[in-house]
Amino acid sequence: MGIFQTILIEGLIYALVALGVFITFRLLDFADLTVDGTFPLGGAVMAVCVLNNTPPALAFLLAFLAGCAGGVITAVIHNCLKVPGLLAGILTMTMLYSVNLRIMGGRSNVSYHGSGTFFNVLKLDGFAAVSGDLAVLLFLVLLVVCIKFACDLFFRTDFGLTLGALGGNPQLIISQGINPAYLKTAGVALSNGLVGLAGALASLYNGFADVSSGNGIVVAGLASVMLGEFLLSTNKIMLLTLRAILGSCLYRALMFAARAHGYKIGMKPNDFRLLTGLLIIVCLIASKYRGAFWQDLFGKKSKAAPSAHSKQGGPLAHT
């Protein structure tokens, strides 16, 4: 049961990263690498807040806003300077490395040693009555469910629906007299805000904030999103966000299995990024050919998941 709890805890923490990556890569069709910088940014902000006895709610809010600020910087570089989105994200990610070091007082690693446990820091005495990881799991389930439903409600608003249609049909947005640059800025900011919040939670759970903790986070988030797409075929927003969360848990389970049994085939910890990359490649190949597979199997058109960007206005066209 302890192993299962650990997988779920990690899966729920990084589910916020998967939700953020889903917004940029799937809804906005924007290749954003800023998350590799905003993840440790959220952890750095949380570390400083904890060491300065900042109220937990305010600390989480500051971590979220710091992530949003990182996303805004990327969007401004992209929109105002006409820099490609991929390069804009790389530029922001590179600059955030120095910013994170500044926030942590020039140290690459800040420990919470002496600040208490996860729930002592959060001052949630009610959860402290439950033993160990189970209390952390219950808290994360409540938090992630609340964030999921908040995202669902947001993407059902007029603004959210317009944002969801941007990646699939930008000409539709322009024809309605809406500046897509503003929408893209809001979407990238929201995405990185969620990632910053995930970084804050991860640093709390691990007991330290590290300036290099964001390395490879965007790839892990993309792998989680793609794994989730094989679990559920839908274009309803409630299920789109759910499958990102489920994909994150599945990805963490696969990584745990690799750590536990990889030694049997000579796998080392340094090979995990190679494994993640190969996993994404396999997902891409499978998604490309699974439609043809079902058509050959049943002799009719595939009922596989619809394209992430339908001609009618994107993945939220039928929510």
JONORNOR-V651093 format. One record per pair of residues at least 24 apart in sequence whose C-alpha atoms are under 8 Angstrom apart, sorted by the first residue. I is the first residue (numbers start at 1). J is the second residue. D is the distance in whole Angstrom. If there is no record, write none. Layout:
BEGIN
i: (I | I)
j: (J | J)
d: (D | D)
END
This chain:
BEGIN
i: (2 | 5 | 5 | 5 | 6 | 7 | 7 | 7 | 7 | 8 | 8 | 8 | 9 | 9 | 9 | 10 | 10 | 11 | 11 | 11 | 11 | 11 | 11 | 11 | 11 | 12 | 12 | 12 | 12 | 12 | 12 | 13 | 13 | 13 | 13 | 14 | 14 | 14 | 15 | 15 | 15 | 15 | 15 | 15 | 15 | 15 | 15 | 16 | 16 | 16 | 16 | 16 | 16 | 17 | 17 | 17 | 17 | 17 | 17 | 18 | 18 | 18 | 18 | 18 | 18 | 18 | 18 | 19 | 19 | 19 | 19 | 19 | 19 | 20 | 20 | 20 | 20 | 20 | 20 | 21 | 21 | 21 | 21 | 21 | 22 | 22 | 22 | 23 | 23 | 23 | 24 | 24 | 24 | 26 | 26 | 26 | 26 | 27 | 27 | 27 | 27 | 27 | 27 | 27 | 27 | 27 | 27 | 28 | 28 | 28 | 28 | 28 | 28 | 28 | 28 | 29 | 29 | 30 | 30 | 30 | 31 | 31 | 31 | 32 | 32 | 32 | 32 | 33 | 33 | 33 | 33 | 33 | 34 | 34 | 34 | 34 | 34 | 34 | 34 | 34 | 35 | 35 | 35 | 35 | 35 | 35 | 36 | 36 | 36 | 36 | 36 | 36 | 37 | 37 | 37 | 37 | 37 | 37 | 38 | 38 | 38 | 38 | 38 | 38 | 38 | 38 | 38 | 38 | 38 | 39 | 39 | 39 | 39 | 39 | 39 | 39 | 39 | 39 | 39 | 39 | 40 | 40 | 40 | 40 | 40 | 40 | 40 | 40 | 40 | 40 | 41 | 41 | 41 | 41 | 41 | 41 | 41 | 41 | 42 | 42 | 42 | 42 | 42 | 42 | 42 | 42 | 43 | 43 | 43 | 43 | 43 | 43 | 43 | 43 | 43 | 44 | 44 | 44 | 44 | 44 | 44 | 44 | 44 | 45 | 45 | 45 | 46 | 46 | 46 | 47 | 47 | 47 | 47 | 47 | 47 | 47 | 47 | 47 | 48 | 48 | 50 | 50 | 50 | 51 | 51 | 55 | 56 | 56 | 56 | 60 | 60 | 63 | 63 | 63 | 63 | 64 | 64 | 64 | 64 | 64 | 64 | 65 | 65 | 66 | 66 | 67 | 67 | 67 | 67 | 67 | 67 | 67 | 68 | 68 | 68 | 68 | 68 | 68 | 68 | 69 | 69 | 70 | 70 | 70 | 71 | 71 | 71 | 71 | 71 | 71 | 71 | 72 | 72 | 72 | 72 | 74 | 75 | 75 | 75 | 75 | 75 | 76 | 79 | 97 | 100 | 101 | 108 | 108 | 108 | 109 | 109 | 109 | 109 | 110 | 110 | 110 | 111 | 111 | 111 | 112 | 112 | 112 | 113 | 118 | 118 | 118 | 148 | 148 | 149 | 151 | 152 | 152 | 152 | 155 | 156 | 161 | 161 | 163 | 164 | 164 | 164 | 164 | 164 | 165 | 165 | 165 | 165 | 165 | 166 | 166 | 167 | 167 | 168 | 168 | 168 | 168 | 168 | 168 | 168 | 168 | 169 | 169 | 169 | 169 | 169 | 172 | 216 | 219 | 219 | 220 | 220 | 221 | 222 | 223 | 223 | 223 | 223 | 223 | 224 | 224 | 224 | 224 | 226 | 226 | 227 | 227 | 229 | 232 | 233 | 233 | 233 | 234 | 234 | 235 | 235 | 235 | 235 | 235 | 235 | 236 | 236 | 236 | 236 | 237 | 237)
j: (133 | 133 | 134 | 137 | 133 | 249 | 252 | 253 | 256 | 137 | 249 | 252 | 136 | 137 | 140 | 249 | 252 | 245 | 246 | 248 | 249 | 250 | 251 | 252 | 253 | 140 | 141 | 144 | 245 | 248 | 249 | 140 | 198 | 201 | 202 | 198 | 221 | 248 | 144 | 198 | 221 | 244 | 245 | 246 | 247 | 248 | 249 | 144 | 194 | 195 | 197 | 198 | 245 | 194 | 195 | 198 | 217 | 218 | 221 | 221 | 222 | 224 | 225 | 244 | 245 | 247 | 248 | 191 | 194 | 225 | 241 | 244 | 245 | 190 | 191 | 192 | 193 | 194 | 195 | 191 | 218 | 221 | 222 | 225 | 222 | 225 | 244 | 187 | 188 | 191 | 187 | 188 | 191 | 167 | 308 | 309 | 315 | 163 | 164 | 165 | 166 | 167 | 168 | 308 | 309 | 314 | 315 | 163 | 164 | 165 | 166 | 167 | 168 | 184 | 187 | 167 | 168 | 85 | 86 | 167 | 85 | 86 | 89 | 85 | 86 | 89 | 188 | 86 | 89 | 90 | 93 | 218 | 70 | 71 | 74 | 89 | 90 | 92 | 93 | 192 | 93 | 192 | 195 | 214 | 217 | 218 | 93 | 214 | 215 | 216 | 217 | 218 | 92 | 93 | 94 | 96 | 97 | 214 | 66 | 67 | 70 | 93 | 96 | 192 | 193 | 195 | 196 | 199 | 214 | 67 | 192 | 195 | 196 | 197 | 198 | 199 | 200 | 213 | 214 | 217 | 100 | 196 | 199 | 200 | 209 | 210 | 211 | 212 | 213 | 214 | 66 | 67 | 96 | 99 | 100 | 196 | 199 | 211 | 66 | 67 | 195 | 196 | 197 | 198 | 199 | 200 | 196 | 199 | 200 | 201 | 202 | 203 | 204 | 209 | 210 | 100 | 103 | 104 | 110 | 200 | 209 | 210 | 211 | 103 | 104 | 200 | 200 | 203 | 204 | 104 | 110 | 111 | 112 | 200 | 203 | 204 | 208 | 209 | 103 | 104 | 112 | 115 | 121 | 112 | 115 | 122 | 121 | 122 | 123 | 197 | 200 | 193 | 196 | 197 | 200 | 192 | 193 | 194 | 195 | 196 | 197 | 193 | 196 | 193 | 196 | 189 | 192 | 193 | 194 | 195 | 196 | 197 | 188 | 189 | 190 | 191 | 192 | 193 | 196 | 189 | 193 | 96 | 189 | 192 | 185 | 188 | 189 | 190 | 191 | 192 | 193 | 185 | 186 | 188 | 189 | 188 | 181 | 184 | 185 | 188 | 189 | 185 | 181 | 211 | 211 | 211 | 210 | 211 | 212 | 208 | 209 | 210 | 211 | 208 | 209 | 210 | 207 | 208 | 209 | 204 | 207 | 208 | 207 | 204 | 205 | 207 | 241 | 242 | 238 | 241 | 237 | 238 | 241 | 237 | 319 | 316 | 317 | 187 | 313 | 314 | 315 | 316 | 317 | 313 | 314 | 315 | 316 | 317 | 313 | 314 | 309 | 314 | 308 | 309 | 310 | 311 | 312 | 313 | 314 | 315 | 309 | 311 | 312 | 313 | 314 | 313 | 273 | 276 | 277 | 251 | 276 | 248 | 280 | 247 | 251 | 276 | 279 | 280 | 248 | 249 | 250 | 251 | 280 | 283 | 251 | 283 | 305 | 305 | 304 | 305 | 306 | 305 | 306 | 306 | 315 | 316 | 317 | 318 | 319 | 315 | 316 | 318 | 319 | 316 | 319)
d: (8 | 7 | 7 | 7 | 7 | 7 | 6 | 6 | 7 | 7 | 6 | 8 | 7 | 6 | 7 | 7 | 7 | 7 | 8 | 5 | 4 | 7 | 8 | 6 | 8 | 6 | 7 | 7 | 7 | 7 | 7 | 7 | 6 | 6 | 6 | 6 | 8 | 6 | 8 | 8 | 8 | 7 | 5 | 8 | 8 | 5 | 7 | 8 | 6 | 6 | 8 | 6 | 8 | 6 | 5 | 6 | 8 | 8 | 6 | 5 | 7 | 6 | 6 | 6 | 7 | 8 | 6 | 7 | 7 | 8 | 7 | 6 | 7 | 7 | 4 | 6 | 8 | 6 | 6 | 7 | 7 | 6 | 6 | 8 | 8 | 6 | 7 | 7 | 8 | 6 | 7 | 6 | 7 | 7 | 6 | 8 | 8 | 7 | 5 | 7 | 7 | 5 | 7 | 8 | 8 | 7 | 7 | 7 | 7 | 8 | 6 | 4 | 8 | 7 | 7 | 5 | 7 | 6 | 8 | 8 | 6 | 5 | 8 | 7 | 6 | 5 | 8 | 7 | 5 | 6 | 7 | 6 | 7 | 7 | 7 | 5 | 6 | 6 | 5 | 7 | 7 | 6 | 6 | 7 | 7 | 6 | 6 | 4 | 6 | 7 | 6 | 6 | 7 | 4 | 7 | 6 | 6 | 6 | 8 | 5 | 6 | 7 | 7 | 6 | 8 | 6 | 5 | 8 | 8 | 8 | 8 | 5 | 5 | 8 | 7 | 4 | 8 | 7 | 5 | 8 | 7 | 7 | 6 | 8 | 7 | 7 | 6 | 7 | 6 | 5 | 7 | 7 | 7 | 8 | 6 | 6 | 7 | 8 | 7 | 6 | 8 | 4 | 6 | 7 | 5 | 5 | 7 | 5 | 4 | 7 | 7 | 5 | 8 | 5 | 7 | 6 | 6 | 6 | 8 | 8 | 6 | 7 | 7 | 7 | 8 | 7 | 5 | 8 | 8 | 8 | 7 | 8 | 7 | 8 | 8 | 8 | 7 | 6 | 7 | 7 | 8 | 7 | 7 | 7 | 7 | 8 | 7 | 5 | 8 | 6 | 7 | 8 | 6 | 6 | 6 | 8 | 4 | 6 | 8 | 5 | 5 | 6 | 8 | 7 | 7 | 7 | 5 | 4 | 7 | 7 | 5 | 7 | 8 | 4 | 6 | 7 | 5 | 4 | 8 | 7 | 8 | 8 | 7 | 7 | 7 | 5 | 4 | 8 | 7 | 5 | 8 | 6 | 8 | 7 | 5 | 8 | 8 | 7 | 5 | 7 | 8 | 7 | 6 | 7 | 6 | 7 | 6 | 5 | 8 | 7 | 6 | 4 | 6 | 5 | 5 | 7 | 6 | 4 | 6 | 8 | 5 | 5 | 7 | 6 | 6 | 8 | 7 | 8 | 8 | 8 | 6 | 6 | 8 | 7 | 8 | 7 | 8 | 7 | 8 | 6 | 7 | 6 | 8 | 5 | 5 | 7 | 7 | 7 | 7 | 7 | 7 | 6 | 8 | 4 | 6 | 7 | 8 | 5 | 4 | 7 | 8 | 7 | 8 | 5 | 6 | 7 | 7 | 7 | 7 | 8 | 7 | 7 | 8 | 8 | 7 | 7 | 7 | 6 | 5 | 8 | 7 | 6 | 7 | 7 | 7 | 7 | 8 | 8 | 6 | 4 | 7 | 6 | 7 | 7 | 5 | 6 | 8 | 7 | 7 | 8 | 6 | 7 | 5 | 6 | 6)
END
